[in-house]
Amino acid sequence: MFLEVYAVPLNDYSKETDDAVRPENKRLIEMTGARIRHSSTFEDRAEIVLPSKVTFLAVGSYEELVQRLINAGSSQIARM
């Protein structure tokens, strides 16, 4: 399963996330071995931790990310 995300450098992060939805920012994260957790920095956000220990801040909350993965069902890509 893959999670489709839009990568935005943390120093460019703002509440207005629509600016990040551009083809050059699109990434697929393989969820094998990845973890989703509540963010310790932003209480309304989640973090995706890769097996390599690289951590991504998600635009959505933990609950939103989990629900998107559940809704993806047998699909191979969950979109965030």
Summary of the structure (lengths in Angstrom):
residues: 80
radius of gyration: 12.0
end to end distance: 13.1
largest distance: 35.3
contacts: 195
relative contact order: 0.26
helix: 26%
strand: 30%
